[in-house]
């Protein structure tokens, strides 16, 4: 039996933030308009008030839309560790399912930049026997966008155990 798992709550909120760039631009416009209201004459007050309302409505709509899109991406991004393979299913309209037999897994890497370290998330990358390390596109067989670090470490350990690959730990230089 195959148990489908999701990436975690932090991942959902990171999806929301990454999809909300346009919404936050309108929030910034709204704030600038509110602050500038005190610096304009009475002739422009009505136009400025109307502009604040329009920018606020656009921000709210864009933010709610980004939450809906993020939720759809999140609930449609599942993975499972089955008896014979590691499977990932993603996509809202165009579904993509990738299954990697454990015997093909060469490495399972966790990558973190400074911000990811601070919030406790990682990028999980699963490379297979057919993957070219010199590939300039940077594509891996499976590339989780962002996942809770502790959860990613558990997945990494399980995949390495099932693929009978050794875990290499790189010590940080002091």
VENJOUR-V310809 format. One record per residue. N is the residue number from 0. PHI is phi in radians with two decimals (* if undefined). Layout:
BEGIN
N&PHI, N&PHI
END
This chain:
BEGIN
0&*, 1&-1.85, 2&-1.81, 3&-1.43, 4&-2.13, 5&-1.91, 6&-1.39, 7&2.01, 8&-1.13, 9&-1.04, 10&-1.08, 11&-1.02, 12&-1.20, 13&-1.21, 14&-1.03, 15&-1.07, 16&-1.09, 17&-1.24, 18&-1.56, 19&-1.79, 20&-1.04, 21&-1.14, 22&-1.08, 23&-1.20, 24&-1.12, 25&-1.25, 26&-1.13, 27&-1.09, 28&-1.07, 29&-1.07, 30&-1.12, 31&-1.07, 32&-1.12, 33&-1.14, 34&-1.15, 35&-1.30, 36&-1.04, 37&-1.32, 38&-1.86, 39&-1.87, 40&-1.34, 41&-1.11, 42&-1.13, 43&-1.81, 44&-1.07, 45&-1.13, 46&-1.12, 47&-1.17, 48&-1.08, 49&-1.10, 50&-1.12, 51&-1.11, 52&-1.10, 53&-1.10, 54&-1.11, 55&-1.12, 56&-1.15, 57&-1.12, 58&-1.03, 59&-1.05, 60&-1.10, 61&-1.12, 62&-1.17, 63&-1.11, 64&-1.10, 65&-1.15, 66&-1.15, 67&-1.10, 68&-1.09, 69&-1.08, 70&-1.11, 71&-1.11, 72&-1.11, 73&-1.10, 74&-1.28, 75&-1.69, 76&-1.88, 77&-2.19, 78&-2.51, 79&-2.59, 80&-1.84, 81&-1.67, 82&-1.13, 83&-1.98, 84&-2.69, 85&-1.74, 86&-2.08, 87&-2.25, 88&-2.16, 89&-2.56, 90&1.97, 91&-1.54, 92&-1.75, 93&-1.72, 94&-1.33, 95&-2.31, 96&-2.09, 97&-2.03, 98&-2.14, 99&-2.04, 100&-1.10, 101&-1.04, 102&-1.14, 103&-1.59, 104&-1.27, 105&-1.72, 106&-2.69, 107&-2.26, 108&-1.89, 109&-1.94, 110&-2.18, 111&-2.47, 112&-1.65, 113&-1.08, 114&-1.11, 115&-1.08, 116&-1.11, 117&-1.14, 118&-1.60, 119&1.40, 120&-2.18, 121&-2.45, 122&-1.82, 123&-1.77, 124&-2.15, 125&-1.89, 126&-1.80, 127&-2.00, 128&-1.05, 129&-1.51, 130&-1.45, 131&-1.71, 132&-1.11, 133&-1.58, 134&-1.09, 135&-1.30, 136&-1.35, 137&1.32, 138&-1.40, 139&-2.01, 140&-1.12, 141&-2.33, 142&-2.35, 143&-1.22, 144&-1.10, 145&-2.87, 146&-2.66, 147&-0.95, 148&-1.04, 149&-1.11, 150&-1.12, 151&-1.10, 152&-1.12, 153&-1.12, 154&-1.13, 155&-1.01, 156&-1.06, 157&-1.13, 158&-1.16, 159&-1.15, 160&-1.13, 161&-1.23, 162&-1.56, 163&0.99, 164&-1.91, 165&-1.35, 166&-1.54, 167&-1.81, 168&-1.84, 169&-1.68, 170&-1.36, 171&-1.35, 172&-1.27, 173&-1.76
END
